[in-house]
Amino acid sequence: MATKQRIVYGATSKWGAGGGSLTDIPECKGIAVPTIEVEYQDATHLQSPGGFREYVPGLKDAGSITIPCGYSSAGYAAATGYMTNKTVVDFETTMPPEEGQSTGDVFTFTGYVVPQLETNEVGAIIAMNLVVRISGQPTFTAGTAS
């Protein structure tokens, strides 16, 4: 069977706030998809079998992600505005469709943004990262089969 892997080119990363329409993140160079971690709580007790620790799953945390971007005045202004106003921002990442899909998989999440400019050498592209602290539960919607 042929692989369904594909390159990131063609994916979209969008943002917006207040439940309005989402727009492309300016000069976005990568996809934004949170990684969920589960905190495990130690439930070991005096009768734990064989003296082994026991754990129970606790809360989940989607952590922080970094979205690589090229610097633009508009992108920096928007990110700084979100940060200054403590705005929770909506994000949506759509993957390019894989073979057999008419639409790509979609990841949605919300979080707080902090823009960070990278230090660059003379002649290098001015780069900016959007560091996003995820707040709440991310969602995944599989793409539509063709």
C-alpha positions, 0 to 999 in steps of 0.5 A: 500500500502506498504511503499517505504521508504528505508535506506541510505545504498547503496546510493552514493555520488560522486565528481570531478572537471573540467567536468571529471569523478566523483569518490566516496567521500572517507569514505562518511557516508551520502548523500548530497542533497541541500535544496532550499530556496526562498527569498521573497521580500516585495512588500507592498505598501500604498494600500495593501489590508487590511493593510497586507504585500505582497510579491513576490518571489525573488532569490533562494539559495541552501545554504550550506550542510555538508557531514559527512565523515570518515577522510582519508588522500586522502579525506582531501588532495582532499578537501584542494586542491579544497579549496586552488585552489577555485575550483568549485566541481561537486557533484552527489548523487544517492539514492538506488532504491525504489520499482518499480525502476531499478535506484535510483533518482539522485541529481546533484549540484556544490559548493565550499568545506571546509574540517573540522576535528571534535574533537574526544575523545580517541578511537573514529573514526577520523571524517571529514565534508565537508562543501559545499557552493552550487553555481548555480542550483541543479538538480533532475532526477527521477530514472528509472522505472523497 
